[in-house]
Amino acid sequence: FQCSSTCAGGFQRRVVVCQDENGYTANNCDEKSKPMEQRSCESGPCPQWAYGNWGECTKPCGAGTRTRLVVCQR
């Protein structure tokens, strides 16, 4: 199956069943040799917001504005 997340801590699942040579359900498989049904599939950290310091105010008084750089980074 697909990974449950495109980043940070996803997992994949699959169905594991015991079958005989004809493909019918069986009960005599060795449990100790059963393949894993779930595995990690993390693909690195998730993107997050990075931002700089606030700039100078556009006015010494009244309704000025301050801006800063804000970017989404991996």
C-alpha positions as CSV (number, residue, x, y, z in Angstrom):
1,F,0.0,0.0,0.0
2,Q,1.0,3.7,-0.3
3,C,2.9,5.4,2.4
4,S,0.6,7.1,4.9
5,S,2.6,10.3,4.8
6,T,4.8,12.1,2.2
7,C,7.2,13.2,5.0
8,A,8.0,12.5,8.7
9,G,7.0,9.2,10.2
10,G,4.7,7.6,7.6
11,F,4.1,3.8,7.4
12,Q,3.1,1.2,4.8
13,R,0.9,-1.8,5.5
14,R,0.4,-5.1,3.6
15,V,-1.7,-8.2,4.1
16,V,0.2,-11.3,5.1
17,V,-1.7,-14.6,5.1
18,C,-0.8,-18.3,5.4
19,Q,-1.7,-20.3,2.3
20,D,-1.0,-23.7,0.9
21,E,0.5,-24.4,-2.5
22,N,-2.9,-24.1,-4.1
23,G,-3.5,-20.6,-2.7
24,Y,-6.1,-21.8,-0.1
25,T,-6.0,-20.5,3.5
26,A,-3.9,-22.7,5.8
27,N,-3.1,-22.6,9.5
28,N,0.2,-24.5,9.8
29,C,2.6,-21.6,8.9
30,D,5.5,-20.9,11.3
31,E,4.6,-17.7,13.2
32,K,8.2,-17.0,13.8
33,S,8.9,-16.7,10.1
34,K,5.9,-14.5,9.3
35,P,6.9,-11.4,7.2
36,M,6.3,-7.9,8.6
37,E,2.9,-6.4,7.9
38,Q,4.0,-2.8,8.5
39,R,7.1,-0.8,7.9
40,S,8.3,2.7,8.1
41,C,8.4,4.8,4.9
42,E,9.5,8.2,6.2
43,S,10.9,10.4,3.4
44,G,12.6,13.1,5.5
45,P,11.3,16.1,7.5
46,C,8.1,17.9,6.6
47,P,8.3,21.4,5.1
48,Q,8.0,24.2,7.6
49,W,7.7,28.0,7.8
50,A,11.0,29.9,8.0
51,Y,10.9,33.7,8.7
52,G,13.2,36.6,9.2
53,N,13.1,39.5,11.6
54,W,10.6,42.3,11.3
55,G,11.9,45.2,9.3
56,E,11.7,48.9,10.1
57,C,8.3,50.6,10.4
58,T,7.4,52.6,7.3
59,K,6.3,55.6,9.4
60,P,7.6,57.2,12.6
61,C,4.0,57.5,13.8
62,G,0.5,56.7,12.8
63,A,-0.5,53.6,10.8
64,G,2.8,52.3,9.5
65,T,3.6,48.7,8.6
66,R,6.5,46.3,9.2
67,T,7.3,43.4,6.9
68,R,9.4,40.3,7.1
69,L,10.4,37.5,4.8
70,V,8.3,34.3,5.2
71,V,9.1,31.2,3.1
72,C,8.0,27.6,3.2
73,Q,11.2,25.4,3.3
74,R,11.9,21.7,3.2
